[in-house]
Amino acid sequence: MTSYLSAASWHDFNVRVFTAAGVPGGDAKLAADVRLESALRQGAGIDVFSIQRLQNTVRRLQAGGINPVPQVAVVHDAGHHALLDGDNGLGSVVGTRAMQRCLENARTRGLALVGVRNSTTLGMMAYYAMLALPQHAIGFAATNTELKIGLPPWGGVTPALGNNPFAVAIPAGRGPAVVLDMSVIATQP
């Protein structure tokens, strides 16, 4: 039997779960926003995989593998480029703050790049790239991944290439924005 859950119910559930795991209210809502956007953009919607990822994230929060209250700090900011330290916080929180900083810097300089260190899984990369669209700007977001989920290079057998997802969002005037969200996929003959 197929069961359906409304988007609002899924969002509220995520907020309550993150809050119970020690994530402050605003950050819990932000993490739920990213998860909901991802679920709504998948063909399957909110599926078992989405629920399992939430369970894994909560386990990491409870075990101390993710800092529920990160002190995201600016390590370096030269205007056109900056570096933030995510204090091992939720990737959705750290990634959003990084993109917000990038957009602030780009407003005064036209172009900006912000890097992040010490963060965790970001989820859907297009979420961060699309934050630029309301400002009629092009957004780009990318991350690297651990080799434990790595892929062997063409013709190889040893994992040496991470999944390394990236996304770009380009405003298109009166039409819908062009949004691409993808990652490296290796296939062997």
C-alpha positions as CSV (number, residue, x, y, z in Angstrom):
1,M,0.0,0.0,0.0
2,T,1.3,3.4,-0.9
3,S,1.2,6.2,1.7
4,Y,1.4,9.9,1.0
5,L,2.8,12.6,3.2
6,S,2.2,16.3,2.5
7,A,5.2,18.5,1.9
8,A,4.2,20.6,5.0
9,S,4.0,17.6,7.2
10,W,7.4,16.3,6.0
11,H,8.9,19.8,6.6
12,D,7.4,20.1,10.1
13,F,8.6,16.5,10.9
14,N,12.2,17.4,9.9
15,V,12.2,20.6,11.9
16,R,11.0,18.7,15.0
17,V,13.6,15.9,14.5
18,F,16.5,18.4,14.0
19,T,15.3,20.5,17.0
20,A,15.1,17.3,19.2
21,A,18.7,16.5,18.1
22,G,19.9,19.9,19.5
23,V,19.8,22.0,16.3
24,P,18.5,25.6,17.0
25,G,15.1,26.4,15.6
26,G,16.3,28.6,12.7
27,D,18.9,26.2,11.6
28,A,16.5,23.3,12.0
29,K,14.1,25.1,9.7
30,L,16.8,25.8,7.2
31,A,17.9,22.1,7.2
32,A,14.3,21.1,6.7
33,D,14.0,23.6,3.8
34,V,16.9,22.0,2.0
35,R,15.7,18.5,2.5
36,L,12.1,19.4,1.4
37,E,13.4,21.1,-1.8
38,S,15.4,18.0,-2.6
39,A,12.5,15.6,-2.0
40,L,10.1,17.7,-4.1
41,R,12.6,17.8,-7.0
42,Q,13.0,14.0,-7.0
43,G,10.7,12.0,-9.2
44,A,9.9,9.7,-6.3
45,G,9.2,12.6,-3.9
46,I,9.7,11.8,-0.2
47,D,10.9,8.3,-0.3
48,V,12.5,5.7,2.0
49,F,16.0,7.0,1.0
50,S,15.1,10.5,2.2
51,I,14.0,9.1,5.6
52,Q,17.1,7.0,5.9
53,R,19.4,10.0,5.2
54,L,17.5,11.9,8.0
55,Q,18.1,9.0,10.3
56,N,21.8,8.9,9.5
57,T,22.2,12.6,10.0
58,V,20.4,12.4,13.4
59,R,22.7,9.6,14.5
60,R,25.8,11.7,13.5
61,L,24.4,14.7,15.5
62,Q,23.8,12.5,18.5
63,A,27.3,10.9,18.3
64,G,29.0,14.2,18.0
65,G,30.0,13.7,14.3
66,I,28.0,16.8,13.4
67,N,28.1,20.0,15.5
68,P,24.4,21.0,16.0
69,V,25.4,24.6,17.0
70,P,28.3,25.5,14.7
71,Q,30.2,28.8,15.0
72,V,30.7,29.4,11.3
73,A,33.6,31.8,11.1
74,V,35.3,33.8,8.4
75,V,38.9,32.6,8.1
76,H,39.8,35.0,5.3
77,D,37.8,37.5,3.2
78,A,39.4,39.5,0.4
79,G,36.1,40.5,-1.2
80,H,36.3,38.6,-4.4
81,H,37.2,35.4,-2.5
82,A,36.7,34.3,1.1
83,L,37.1,31.2,3.2
84,L,34.7,30.1,6.0
85,D,35.2,27.5,8.7
86,G,32.0,25.5,9.1
87,D,32.9,24.2,12.6
88,N,31.6,20.7,11.5
89,G,28.1,22.0,11.3
90,L,25.2,20.7,9.2
91,G,26.1,21.1,5.6
92,S,22.8,22.7,4.8
93,V,23.4,25.4,7.3
94,V,27.1,26.0,6.5
95,G,26.4,25.8,2.7
96,T,23.6,28.4,2.9
97,R,25.7,30.8,5.0
98,A,28.6,30.4,2.5
99,M,26.3,31.2,-0.4
100,Q,24.8,34.2,1.4
101,R,28.3,35.5,2.1
102,C,29.2,35.0,-1.6
103,L,26.2,36.9,-2.8
104,E,26.9,39.8,-0.3
105,N,30.5,40.0,-1.7
106,A,29.3,39.7,-5.3
107,R,26.8,42.7,-4.8
108,T,29.7,45.1,-4.3
109,R,32.3,43.4,-6.5
110,G,30.3,41.8,-9.3
111,L,31.8,38.3,-8.8
112,A,32.8,36.4,-5.7
113,L,33.9,32.9,-4.6
114,V,33.5,31.5,-1.1
115,G,35.2,28.3,0.0
116,V,34.3,26.3,3.1
117,R,36.3,23.9,5.3
118,N,35.0,21.7,8.1
119,S,31.5,21.1,7.0
120,T,29.3,18.0,6.4
121,T,27.0,16.6,3.7
122,L,25.3,19.4,1.8
123,G,22.5,17.4,0.1
124,M,21.1,18.9,-3.1
125,M,23.7,21.3,-4.6
126,A,21.1,23.1,-6.7
127,Y,19.6,24.5,-3.5
128,Y,22.7,26.7,-2.9
129,A,23.1,27.7,-6.6
130,M,19.5,28.7,-6.8
131,L,19.9,31.2,-3.9
132,A,21.5,33.5,-6.5
133,L,18.4,33.5,-8.7
134,P,16.3,36.1,-6.8
135,Q,19.2,38.5,-7.2
136,H,19.3,37.9,-10.9
137,A,22.7,36.4,-10.5
138,I,24.3,33.1,-11.7
139,G,24.9,30.7,-8.8
140,F,27.4,27.9,-8.8
141,A,28.0,25.4,-5.9
142,A,30.3,22.5,-5.7
143,T,31.8,20.1,-3.2
144,N,34.2,17.3,-3.0
145,T,33.4,13.9,-1.4
146,E,35.2,11.2,0.5
147,L,36.8,8.4,-1.4
148,K,34.9,5.8,0.7
149,I,32.1,6.6,-1.8
150,G,34.6,7.0,-4.6
151,L,34.8,5.6,-8.0
152,P,37.7,4.0,-9.9
153,P,39.0,6.1,-12.8
154,W,38.4,4.8,-16.3
155,G,40.0,1.4,-16.7
156,G,41.0,1.3,-13.0
157,V,39.8,-0.8,-10.1
158,T,40.9,1.3,-7.1
159,P,38.5,4.1,-6.0
160,A,40.3,7.3,-6.6
161,L,37.6,9.7,-7.8
162,G,34.9,11.1,-5.5
163,N,31.4,11.8,-6.5
164,N,32.0,15.5,-6.4
165,P,28.6,17.0,-7.1
166,F,28.1,20.5,-8.5
167,A,25.2,22.7,-9.6
168,V,24.7,25.9,-11.6
169,A,21.6,28.1,-11.7
170,I,21.2,30.7,-14.4
171,P,18.4,33.2,-14.5
172,A,16.6,33.4,-17.8
173,G,14.8,36.7,-17.8
174,R,11.0,36.0,-18.0
175,G,11.4,32.3,-18.6
176,P,12.3,29.6,-16.1
177,A,15.8,29.5,-14.8
178,V,18.3,27.0,-16.1
179,V,19.3,24.7,-13.2
180,L,21.7,21.9,-13.6
181,D,22.6,19.6,-10.6
182,M,24.9,16.7,-11.2
183,S,27.8,14.6,-10.0
184,V,30.5,12.5,-11.5
185,I,29.4,9.1,-12.6
186,A,31.9,6.5,-13.7
187,T,31.1,3.5,-15.8
188,Q,33.3,0.7,-17.0
189,P,33.0,-1.0,-20.4
